């Protein structure tokens, strides 16, 4: 059944079936904090359409603290059997999405639980630490769609190239939406340089989603990600 854009799944069926979209948000260069406001905007925007949303902090609680979400339990407590999943997931009062922290366990150890949680929501946004470890590669391969931010300063965009190269060695279909951060005046130029470099060495370049400070960037990103997931489902 073709899904109407911006129409909650629950409104089309007698029985609610979540869309189960797992989204990873990577930081290739710059500070991970650049994605904090973005993921909150994405969660709020998706929830405004009646979709269920879970935002997971895999960066030591810094995202939740930045968003003003007070938490006592984490998914690490759940994994150790010291808490139920509902105890570690917090519904925000105004944004109407759910948020939680991975806790002290490594991203590698948390991957199975993240995948399981994604089956219960329309959107699950996971924000890992900046960098590219084997766990980042596995998360990217498991995600339905990824977002990757990079700083426009100097040649920082090359870190995005290296991360894409690392993940595509395991998952050739890895195709994150790229977002520039930092100085807006260099955004288009660095996006073109990144696309040209990827095209020359890796094949098809990634789609450019714009600059992170663009007005209503969350609306365009959600639309872009919905279209991407739907195209992937048709191919599959």
Secondary structure, 3 states (H helix, E strand, C coil): CCCCCCCCHHHCCCCCCCCCEEEEEEECCCCHHHHHHHHHHHHHHHHHCCCCEEEEEECCCHHHHHCCCCCCCCHHHHHCCCCCHHHHCEECCCCCCEEEECCCCCHHHHHHHHHHHHCCCCEEEEEECCCCCHHHHHHHHHCCEEEEEEECCCCCHHHHHHHHHHHHCCCCCCCCEEEEECCHHHHHHHHHHHHHHHHHHCCCCCCEEEECCCCCHHHHHHHHHHHHHHHHHHHC
